[in-house]
Amino acid sequence: MRTGSLKQQKTSILFLYLVIWFVSSLFFLTDYPFVHSDEPWLSGLTRSMMDSSSLSSTEDFFDLYERNPHALKVLFHLLQMPFIRLLGYSLFSVRLLSLTAGLISLY
């Protein structure tokens, strides 16, 4: 019984740490780090896919050449779409997917 209690205590401490990390990260999500060129590029493609209702949509500025979307990249955009749809097209909603993935990875 003592071992179960110790394991439960460690799990509670881990959970508390992760909650504190997640909430504190939420406060700085739009401030740090600075916006990198990949963020508007990838989120713009997600928005383009949402507007055209097609996963085969590619970046608008590459329309000069025929392009084919990568299957793995489409998965990322499918995961990002609900965040943008629920919270609007903003830096916060775009970065929230990465923060959530980080939380799951740490757990």
Steps between C-alpha positions, in 0.01 A plus 500: 500500500786732572638457146166590343482814711853601398419441133182705533695781666758503218222506241334792680827695509556433129145608418538819707831580327346450156201720584729778627723468191202505262327799663820704529582423135154622398585847632811529280371311196476805275803685641780247499657377282469756225299399194700277269441495125360145512209599724322737260591279206356179648200669661429682175494169319261362763274800449522455123396135540209607719387771255516272198364196691774294338802327649669513162529878525857631490662829589350783298837654418614174334215485248743547213609135521291189552546371853387197696444521876694269731289242682669559837466875468127460432469324837650805672255729322207277596609528865543876473160565339286455815717746694465763228128433457430525875731789593533689172804555285754635749849427628347362820283244322782398267745442786249328726535177301874490568450579867241223531731254322778600739273435798409156368866423432604601851230289655 
